[in-house]
Amino acid sequence: MENAESPAEPGTTRSQSSTTGTRTPPTAPCTVVWSLGRPYVLENNARWVGTDRRGRPQVLTRAELQRRGWSYRRAG
């Protein structure tokens, strides 16, 4: 059952859930992911919106988020 859907991460399989290497970010609107310790929310299926270390709004493209690395869970 390695490819069974993981309940903690809808739409991903257990084999995918532990790594974020070259995986592409999800495409469902309002999905929340973590990157570099900060949460990002997908808006309009085109941009990821979060904040920088100073609390200022930060917008990332799908490619930028993929390069930075991301996870469904906060690290730590």
C-alpha positions as CSV (number, residue, x, y, z in Angstrom):
1,M,0.0,0.0,0.0
2,E,2.8,2.4,-0.6
3,N,0.7,4.4,-3.0
4,A,-2.3,4.7,-0.7
5,E,-3.5,8.3,-0.3
6,S,-2.1,9.9,2.9
7,P,-4.8,11.3,5.2
8,A,-2.6,14.0,6.4
9,E,-1.9,15.3,2.9
10,P,-4.9,15.0,0.6
11,G,-4.0,14.3,-3.0
12,T,-0.5,12.9,-2.2
13,T,0.7,9.4,-1.7
14,R,2.7,8.2,1.2
15,S,5.8,7.9,-0.9
16,Q,5.4,11.5,-1.9
17,S,4.6,12.9,1.5
18,S,8.0,12.6,3.1
19,T,10.0,14.5,0.5
20,T,9.5,17.7,-1.4
21,G,12.5,17.5,-3.8
22,T,11.4,18.2,-7.3
23,R,7.7,17.8,-6.6
24,T,5.5,20.5,-8.0
25,P,3.3,22.5,-5.6
26,P,-0.4,21.6,-5.4
27,T,-2.9,23.4,-7.6
28,A,-6.1,23.4,-5.5
29,P,-7.1,27.0,-4.5
30,C,-6.7,27.9,-0.8
31,T,-4.1,25.2,-0.2
32,V,-1.6,26.0,2.5
33,V,2.0,24.9,2.3
34,W,5.2,25.8,4.2
35,S,8.4,27.1,2.7
36,L,11.5,28.2,4.7
37,G,9.4,28.2,7.9
38,R,6.6,30.5,6.5
39,P,3.1,29.6,5.4
40,Y,1.9,30.3,1.8
41,V,-1.7,30.2,0.5
42,L,-2.5,29.5,-3.2
43,E,-4.7,32.3,-4.7
44,N,-6.3,32.1,-8.1
45,N,-4.3,29.0,-9.0
46,A,-1.5,31.4,-10.2
47,R,0.4,32.8,-7.2
48,W,1.4,31.8,-3.7
49,V,0.9,34.5,-1.1
50,G,2.6,34.7,2.3
51,T,4.8,37.1,4.3
52,D,8.5,37.6,4.6
53,R,10.4,37.7,7.9
54,R,9.3,41.2,8.6
55,G,5.6,40.5,8.0
56,R,5.4,42.2,4.6
57,P,3.3,40.5,1.9
58,Q,5.3,38.2,-0.4
59,V,4.1,36.7,-3.6
60,L,5.8,33.6,-5.2
61,T,5.2,31.9,-8.5
62,R,4.8,28.1,-8.6
63,A,8.3,27.8,-10.0
64,E,9.8,30.0,-7.2
65,L,8.0,28.0,-4.5
66,Q,9.3,24.8,-6.1
67,R,12.9,26.1,-6.1
68,R,12.7,27.2,-2.5
69,G,11.3,23.8,-1.4
70,W,7.9,23.3,0.3
71,S,6.0,21.0,2.6
72,Y,2.5,20.4,3.8
73,R,3.8,20.6,7.4
74,R,5.8,23.2,9.2
75,A,9.4,22.1,9.8
76,G,10.5,21.7,13.4
